[in-house]
Amino acid sequence: MYAITFKEFYDSLLEGKLIGMRCLDCGAYTCPPKAVCDECGSKNLEKTLMSGRGRITTFTTTYIAPMGYDKEVPYTVAMVELEEGPWIVGRLEIENADEIGQELLGEEVEVFGKEFPTEMFYPDKKRRVVPIFRLLRKF
């Protein structure tokens, strides 16, 4: 059983909050929701409110989107190491990532959620919420 559901995770992102899980055995944080601790594999997890802040570790900008996403390009996807330790993937809220380049690495961000149109290959999916990273420093 999950300490938090994906619905709860995405609902909190839409409210500007990041929830994760803290392992009661080793103290490590896991985010997004999983059945076990990323560090020790324990199922002894509790829901916790996380800072929602982290640093960009890598990123890429997509100019040619997969089928069904053509109205969303270009977009930048980043991997962020959260203050609490876990790494999560989401979109970077930025229009000129290719102009800024590698200077984005290590930049501080905060996370929130944004709802996008559902995916054409999953017609039964009711919604699509994506983690979005906002830069804390202006470029």
C-alpha atoms as an extended CHARMM CRD file, in Angstrom:
* protein
*
       139  EXT
         1         1  MET       CA              0.0000000000        0.0000000000        0.0000000000  PROA      1               0.0000000000
         2         2  TYR       CA              1.2660000000        3.4590000000       -0.8930000000  PROA      2               0.0000000000
         3         3  ALA       CA              1.7270000000        6.1210000000        1.7960000000  PROA      3               0.0000000000
         4         4  ILE       CA              0.3200000000        8.5580000000       -0.7870000000  PROA      4               0.0000000000
         5         5  THR       CA             -1.5120000000        8.0260000000       -4.0620000000  PROA      5               0.0000000000
         6         6  PHE       CA             -0.6000000000        9.5780000000       -7.3890000000  PROA      6               0.0000000000
         7         7  LYS       CA             -3.9100000000       11.4490000000       -7.3070000000  PROA      7               0.0000000000
         8         8  GLU       CA             -2.9420000000       12.9890000000       -3.9590000000  PROA      8               0.0000000000
         9         9  PHE       CA              0.5590000000       13.7540000000       -5.2900000000  PROA      9               0.0000000000
        10        10  TYR       CA             -0.7480000000       15.5360000000       -8.4090000000  PROA      10              0.0000000000
        11        11  ASP       CA             -3.5240000000       17.3360000000       -6.5240000000  PROA      11              0.0000000000
        12        12  SER       CA             -0.9170000000       18.7650000000       -4.1370000000  PROA      12              0.0000000000
        13        13  LEU       CA              1.2910000000       19.8700000000       -7.0630000000  PROA      13              0.0000000000
        14        14  LEU       CA             -1.6510000000       21.8000000000       -8.5160000000  PROA      14              0.0000000000
        15        15  GLU       CA             -1.9050000000       23.5610000000       -5.1310000000  PROA      15              0.0000000000
        16        16  GLY       CA              1.8200000000       24.4360000000       -5.2740000000  PROA      16              0.0000000000
        17        17  LYS       CA              2.8360000000       21.8510000000       -2.6580000000  PROA      17              0.0000000000
        18        18  LEU       CA              5.1570000000       18.8810000000       -3.0220000000  PROA      18              0.0000000000
        19        19  ILE       CA              4.4240000000       15.8290000000       -0.9400000000  PROA      19              0.0000000000
        20        20  GLY       CA              6.6810000000       12.8300000000       -0.6900000000  PROA      20              0.0000000000
        21        21  MET       CA              7.4150000000       10.0020000000        1.6880000000  PROA      21              0.0000000000
        22        22  ARG       CA              9.9350000000        9.7170000000        4.5010000000  PROA      22              0.0000000000
        23        23  CYS       CA             11.2020000000        6.2960000000        5.4650000000  PROA      23              0.0000000000
        24        24  LEU       CA             10.6630000000        5.5340000000        9.1350000000  PROA      24              0.0000000000
        25        25  ASP       CA             13.5070000000        2.9830000000        9.0280000000  PROA      25              0.0000000000
        26        26  CYS       CA             16.3800000000        4.9010000000        7.3700000000  PROA      26              0.0000000000
        27        27  GLY       CA             15.0760000000        8.5020000000        7.2500000000  PROA      27              0.0000000000
        28        28  ALA       CA             15.4840000000        8.8720000000        3.4570000000  PROA      28              0.0000000000
        29        29  TYR       CA             12.9300000000       10.7210000000        1.3400000000  PROA      29              0.0000000000
        30        30  THR       CA             11.2120000000        9.2460000000       -1.7200000000  PROA      30              0.0000000000
        31        31  CYS       CA              9.3800000000       11.2800000000       -4.3510000000  PROA      31              0.0000000000
        32        32  PRO       CA              7.2680000000       10.7960000000       -6.4800000000  PROA      32              0.0000000000
        33        33  PRO       CA              5.1470000000        8.0640000000       -4.8280000000  PROA      33              0.0000000000
        34        34  LYS       CA              6.5100000000        4.5270000000       -4.7960000000  PROA      34              0.0000000000
        35        35  ALA       CA              5.6470000000        1.4030000000       -2.8480000000  PROA      35              0.0000000000
        36        36  VAL       CA              9.0270000000        1.2690000000       -1.0790000000  PROA      36              0.0000000000
        37        37  CYS       CA             11.8590000000        3.5330000000        0.0870000000  PROA      37              0.0000000000
        38        38  ASP       CA             14.3710000000        4.3680000000       -2.6530000000  PROA      38              0.0000000000
        39        39  GLU       CA             17.2890000000        3.8610000000       -0.2440000000  PROA      39              0.0000000000
        40        40  CYS       CA             16.5260000000        0.7470000000        1.8030000000  PROA      40              0.0000000000
        41        41  GLY       CA             13.4230000000       -0.8090000000        0.2250000000  PROA      41              0.0000000000
        42        42  SER       CA             11.3460000000       -0.5010000000        3.3940000000  PROA      42              0.0000000000
        43        43  LYS       CA              7.5590000000       -0.2150000000        3.1730000000  PROA      43              0.0000000000
        44        44  ASN       CA              7.5520000000        1.6960000000        6.4670000000  PROA      44              0.0000000000
        45        45  LEU       CA              6.8460000000        5.1440000000        4.9380000000  PROA      45              0.0000000000
        46        46  GLU       CA              4.9770000000        8.2190000000        6.0490000000  PROA      46              0.0000000000
        47        47  LYS       CA              3.6000000000       11.0860000000        3.9860000000  PROA      47              0.0000000000
        48        48  THR       CA              5.5460000000       14.3170000000        4.3860000000  PROA      48              0.0000000000
        49        49  LEU       CA              5.4050000000       17.8420000000        3.0140000000  PROA      49              0.0000000000
        50        50  MET       CA              8.6500000000       18.5970000000        1.1830000000  PROA      50              0.0000000000
        51        51  SER       CA             10.2600000000       21.9930000000        0.5500000000  PROA      51              0.0000000000
        52        52  GLY       CA              9.5020000000       21.8730000000       -3.1720000000  PROA      52              0.0000000000
        53        53  ARG       CA             12.9320000000       23.3540000000       -3.8960000000  PROA      53              0.0000000000
        54        54  GLY       CA             15.9710000000       21.9060000000       -5.5700000000  PROA      54              0.0000000000
        55        55  ARG       CA             18.7450000000       22.3930000000       -8.1340000000  PROA      55              0.0000000000
        56        56  ILE       CA             18.8380000000       21.5670000000      -11.8410000000  PROA      56              0.0000000000
        57        57  THR       CA             21.2050000000       18.6610000000      -12.5240000000  PROA      57              0.0000000000
        58        58  THR       CA             20.5340000000       18.3140000000      -16.2510000000  PROA      58              0.0000000000
        59        59  PHE       CA             18.0470000000       19.4590000000      -18.8830000000  PROA      59              0.0000000000
        60        60  THR       CA             17.1240000000       19.1570000000      -22.5310000000  PROA      60              0.0000000000
        61        61  THR       CA             14.9400000000       21.2120000000      -24.8530000000  PROA      61              0.0000000000
        62        62  THR       CA             12.5690000000       19.4880000000      -27.2770000000  PROA      62              0.0000000000
        63        63  TYR       CA             11.8580000000       21.2120000000      -30.5890000000  PROA      63              0.0000000000
        64        64  ILE       CA             10.1950000000       18.3290000000      -32.4300000000  PROA      64              0.0000000000
        65        65  ALA       CA              7.5210000000       16.8450000000      -30.2290000000  PROA      65              0.0000000000
        66        66  PRO       CA              6.1700000000       13.3150000000      -30.2120000000  PROA      66              0.0000000000
        67        67  MET       CA              2.8430000000       12.8020000000      -31.9790000000  PROA      67              0.0000000000
        68        68  GLY       CA              0.0680000000       14.5520000000      -30.0970000000  PROA      68              0.0000000000
        69        69  TYR       CA              2.3630000000       17.0880000000      -28.3930000000  PROA      69              0.0000000000
        70        70  ASP       CA              2.9930000000       19.3070000000      -31.4340000000  PROA      70              0.0000000000
        71        71  LYS       CA              1.2640000000       22.3240000000      -29.8680000000  PROA      71              0.0000000000
        72        72  GLU       CA              3.5440000000       22.2140000000      -26.8170000000  PROA      72              0.0000000000
        73        73  VAL       CA              6.9610000000       22.7360000000      -28.4710000000  PROA      73              0.0000000000
        74        74  PRO       CA              9.4890000000       23.9070000000      -27.7510000000  PROA      74              0.0000000000
        75        75  TYR       CA              9.6400000000       22.7720000000      -24.1350000000  PROA      75              0.0000000000
        76        76  THR       CA             12.4600000000       22.1080000000      -21.7030000000  PROA      76              0.0000000000
        77        77  VAL       CA             12.5780000000       19.0860000000      -19.4050000000  PROA      77              0.0000000000
        78        78  ALA       CA             14.8400000000       19.1540000000      -16.3640000000  PROA      78              0.0000000000
        79        79  MET       CA             16.0260000000       16.6860000000      -13.7600000000  PROA      79              0.0000000000
        80        80  VAL       CA             16.0990000000       18.3370000000      -10.3330000000  PROA      80              0.0000000000
        81        81  GLU       CA             17.7550000000       17.1590000000       -7.1290000000  PROA      81              0.0000000000
        82        82  LEU       CA             15.4070000000       18.1910000000       -4.3320000000  PROA      82              0.0000000000
        83        83  GLU       CA             16.7290000000       19.6760000000       -1.0710000000  PROA      83              0.0000000000
        84        84  GLU       CA             15.6400000000       16.4830000000        0.6940000000  PROA      84              0.0000000000
        85        85  GLY       CA             17.6040000000       14.2660000000       -1.7000000000  PROA      85              0.0000000000
        86        86  PRO       CA             15.3320000000       12.6290000000       -4.3120000000  PROA      86              0.0000000000
        87        87  TRP       CA             15.6090000000       13.5530000000       -7.9760000000  PROA      87              0.0000000000
        88        88  ILE       CA             12.4490000000       14.3040000000       -9.9720000000  PROA      88              0.0000000000
        89        89  VAL       CA             11.7610000000       15.1400000000      -13.6090000000  PROA      89              0.0000000000
        90        90  GLY       CA              9.4940000000       17.9000000000      -14.8710000000  PROA      90              0.0000000000
        91        91  ARG       CA              9.2400000000       20.7680000000      -17.2870000000  PROA      91              0.0000000000
        92        92  LEU       CA             11.2520000000       23.9260000000      -16.7880000000  PROA      92              0.0000000000
        93        93  GLU       CA              9.2400000000       27.1300000000      -17.0320000000  PROA      93              0.0000000000
        94        94  ILE       CA             11.5450000000       28.9860000000      -19.4200000000  PROA      94              0.0000000000
        95        95  GLU       CA             11.3090000000       30.2020000000      -22.9890000000  PROA      95              0.0000000000
        96        96  ASN       CA             14.9620000000       30.7100000000      -23.8770000000  PROA      96              0.0000000000
        97        97  ALA       CA             16.8110000000       27.6990000000      -22.4320000000  PROA      97              0.0000000000
        98        98  ASP       CA             18.8910000000       27.3350000000      -25.6140000000  PROA      98              0.0000000000
        99        99  GLU       CA             20.1050000000       30.9370000000      -25.2450000000  PROA      99              0.0000000000
       100       100  ILE       CA             21.0660000000       30.4590000000      -21.5900000000  PROA      100             0.0000000000
       101       101  GLY       CA             22.6170000000       27.0130000000      -22.0380000000  PROA      101             0.0000000000
       102       102  GLN       CA             24.7430000000       25.2880000000      -19.4390000000  PROA      102             0.0000000000
       103       103  GLU       CA             24.4140000000       28.2050000000      -17.0130000000  PROA      103             0.0000000000
       104       104  LEU       CA             21.1310000000       26.5690000000      -15.9490000000  PROA      104             0.0000000000
       105       105  LEU       CA             23.0060000000       23.6970000000      -14.3050000000  PROA      105             0.0000000000
       106       106  GLY       CA             22.9260000000       24.0920000000      -10.5350000000  PROA      106             0.0000000000
       107       107  GLU       CA             20.2610000000       26.8120000000      -10.6380000000  PROA      107             0.0000000000
       108       108  GLU       CA             17.6990000000       26.7440000000       -7.8540000000  PROA      108             0.0000000000
       109       109  VAL       CA             14.0730000000       26.0420000000       -8.7120000000  PROA      109             0.0000000000
       110       110  GLU       CA             10.7550000000       25.5000000000       -6.9980000000  PROA      110             0.0000000000
       111       111  VAL       CA              8.1300000000       23.0320000000       -8.1770000000  PROA      111             0.0000000000
       112       112  PHE       CA              4.4110000000       23.3110000000       -8.8140000000  PROA      112             0.0000000000
       113       113  GLY       CA              1.9840000000       21.4670000000      -11.0710000000  PROA      113             0.0000000000
       114       114  LYS       CA              0.2060000000       22.3540000000      -14.2850000000  PROA      114             0.0000000000
       115       115  GLU       CA             -2.5770000000       20.4860000000      -16.0290000000  PROA      115             0.0000000000
       116       116  PHE       CA             -2.1540000000       19.7350000000      -19.7480000000  PROA      116             0.0000000000
       117       117  PRO       CA             -4.5620000000       18.1670000000      -22.2570000000  PROA      117             0.0000000000
       118       118  THR       CA             -4.7840000000       14.3990000000      -21.8940000000  PROA      118             0.0000000000
       119       119  GLU       CA             -2.6780000000       12.2030000000      -24.1120000000  PROA      119             0.0000000000
       120       120  MET       CA             -4.1640000000       10.9350000000      -27.3610000000  PROA      120             0.0000000000
       121       121  PHE       CA             -2.8870000000        7.3900000000      -26.7650000000  PROA      121             0.0000000000
       122       122  TYR       CA             -4.6160000000        7.1550000000      -23.3750000000  PROA      122             0.0000000000
       123       123  PRO       CA             -8.2340000000        8.1910000000      -24.0880000000  PROA      123             0.0000000000
       124       124  ASP       CA             -9.4780000000        6.8970000000      -20.7050000000  PROA      124             0.0000000000
       125       125  LYS       CA             -7.0030000000        9.0080000000      -18.7640000000  PROA      125             0.0000000000
       126       126  LYS       CA             -8.9930000000       11.7810000000      -17.1050000000  PROA      126             0.0000000000
       127       127  ARG       CA             -6.1710000000       14.2970000000      -16.6670000000  PROA      127             0.0000000000
       128       128  ARG       CA             -2.4530000000       14.9150000000      -17.1350000000  PROA      128             0.0000000000
       129       129  VAL       CA             -0.6300000000       16.8630000000      -14.4360000000  PROA      129             0.0000000000
       130       130  VAL       CA              3.0400000000       17.6720000000      -15.0200000000  PROA      130             0.0000000000
       131       131  PRO       CA              5.5860000000       18.8960000000      -12.4540000000  PROA      131             0.0000000000
       132       132  ILE       CA              6.8140000000       22.3610000000      -13.4970000000  PROA      132             0.0000000000
       133       133  PHE       CA             10.0140000000       23.9930000000      -12.2320000000  PROA      133             0.0000000000
       134       134  ARG       CA             10.2040000000       27.7560000000      -11.8090000000  PROA      134             0.0000000000
       135       135  LEU       CA             13.6610000000       29.3620000000      -11.6400000000  PROA      135             0.0000000000
       136       136  LEU       CA             14.2850000000       31.2940000000       -8.4250000000  PROA      136             0.0000000000
       137       137  ARG       CA             16.7550000000       33.5860000000      -10.1860000000  PROA      137             0.0000000000
       138       138  LYS       CA             15.8340000000       35.6690000000      -13.2260000000  PROA      138             0.0000000000
       139       139  PHE       CA             17.9160000000       35.3830000000      -16.3930000000  PROA      139             0.0000000000
